[in-house]
Amino acid sequence: MKKGLWRAENVALVKGDMKFRLDNNWSINYGDNEGDRTLNLDGKDIKVESGVYDIVLDLTDESMPKYVMLKKDL
């Protein structure tokens, strides 16, 4: 996998809010201010529905970090 690209499969999430954070620490965290799947440093929480997801975090372009969350039908 490419440097700066992470993939997590079959992640069970409950309804609520989430963010991406660096090194298990909140000093560097990413949310999504516009709901456009482009991450913003210290951005708004990302709303999620309960389910199982495949998640891709793409930090390969530091000026435009992105994410994809694909909810799976089980």
N, C-alpha and C positions, 0 to 999 in steps of 0.2 A: 504494500500500500504506500502511496505517496506521502512524503513528509508533510505533516500538518493536516492530514486527512484521517479522521477516526470514524469507525463504524461500530455500532453496538446493535446486536440482533436480539429480538425477542425480549425487549425490555418491558416489564409490566409496570404500568403507571396508573395511579388513581386520579380521579377528577381533582383538579387544583391548578396550582401555578408551579412553574419551574424556571430555572436559569442554568446556564453553563458556567462553571467556575474553574479556575486554574489551581492546581495543586491542593485541592481540598480546602481552599481558603477563599474567603469572600472579598479579599482586597482586589482581585481581578475577576470580574464576572461579566457575563454577556446576557442580555435580554433582547427583546425585539420591540422597538418603539412603534413601528408602523404595521406590524403583522405581515411583513413582506418576505420573511425568511432570511433577511439580512440582519446580522447581529450588531448590536450597539453596546459599546462598553458602558457598564452600569445601566443598561437599558431596562425597560419595563419587563415584568414577569411574563412568561409565555404561558398562555392558558392551554390546558390539556384536558381531554376527556379520558375516562377510565378505558383501559384496553392494553393490548400488547403492540409494541411498535418496533420498527427498525429505524434507527436514528443515525444520521450521518452529520458529523461536524466537520466543516471545511474551513480550515484556517490557512490554506495555501496562499491566498492573497490577503495579506495583513490589512490592507486598506478596505477590503470588502469581505469580511468573514460571513459565512452562510451556514445554514443548517437545513436538513430535510428530516421530517418525521412522517413515516409511512405507517398508518394504523393497519394492522393485519386482521383479516377475517378469520376467526377460529371456529 
